[in-house]
Amino acid sequence: MSDAYKAAGVDIDAGNETVERIRKHVRRTLRPEVMGGIGGFGGLFRLGARKDPVLVSSTDGVGTKLKVAFLLDKHDTIGIDCVAMCVNDVVVQGAEPLFFLDYLAVGKLSPRQAEEIVKGVAEGCVQAGCALIGGETAEMPGMYAPGEYDVAGFCVGVAESDRLITGETIRPGDVLVGLASSGLHSNGYSLARKVLLHDAGLPLDAKVPGTDQTLGEALLTPTKIYVKSLLHLMNGFDVRGAAHITGGGLPENLPRILPDGCAAVIDKNAWEVPSIFRWIAETGGISEADMFRTFNMGIGMVLVVPGEEADQVRREAERLGERAVILGEVVSGDKALSFRGGAAR
């Protein structure tokens, strides 16, 4: 039966080899609450004694950033992106990510390539402090071009009900603290690829202006995982709201956490927009408004804190290794975001 299935394009032996290859990477992510190991029909995780726990979940993929990984045949960081897009969404609600599951779909399974992808997933889990307790690798002949795949993930976190961050306590006078992104993260790649690779025909080894990075390196820089820094800040300060800046940029994501009667104002001169974004805008002739609605523009996370705590939060974030800036403030209004200052630097 397996020989017939292999002739149809599905290699069960390759799947078994993949499982063996990834075991050591999964072990790096284990937490005390994990029960059993990989290979079962479901991952087991003991929630433990909590007063009034609320589970917080998120699922996401990596998008067309995968196309850059295919071009460079580099697959060991794309899993970090997959984890980051999920755990960052969980932690902004005040929840600690507990466990993660991945889904890898390929046309023809390469155990070496699959191991590299899952190695990245495991690294992302280590950075987030969550356990990789299971996943699925699906070999689907004819669905994907040779060497190509799709990867997605699912994360569950937990928070005590009285520690959830909902944005309800945000009020005018609160201050916005921005945490720098590591680059494009995992959003806007359809536009970035069109402008830089397709229309301009730039090679992936071209240098990003003003940096030592190649274009390929810049485009494959993994999404920053903010979990450990945010959990620390949320434990020590009155963080009233947090927004993960993903697709839609600051204009679409920040208003999602504002309560009725509140709006936000951001100073565009509060931070320097990284070179890769300026290069995309100049090469493609893209307006600043379109750039801000497509990309994170160098800010991957925004915290809303009381004005009297803002400088302390910024300093503590920097002590934790983040690059933090005072972005602006909350004002009276109707859940809108506006900008002040001239053109972004």
Buried (B, 14 or more C-beta within 10 A) or exposed (E): EEEEEEEEBBBBEBBEBBBEBBEEBBEEBEBEBBEEBBEEEEBEBEEEEEEEBBEBBBBBBBBBBBBBBBBBEBBBBBBBBBBBBBBBBBBBBBBBBBBBBBBBBBBBBBBEBBBBBBBBBBBBBBBBBBBBBBBEBBBBEEBBEEBBBBBBBBBBBBBEEEBEBEBEBBBEEBBBBBBBBBBBBBBBBEBBBBBBBEEEEBEBEBEBEEEEBBBBBBBBBBBBBBBBBBBBBBEEBEBBBBBBBBBBBBBBBBBEBBBEEBBBBBBBEBBEBBBBBBBBBEBBEBEBEBBBBBBBBBBBBBBBBBEEBBEBBBEBBEEBEBBBBBBBBBBEBEBBBEBEEEEBE
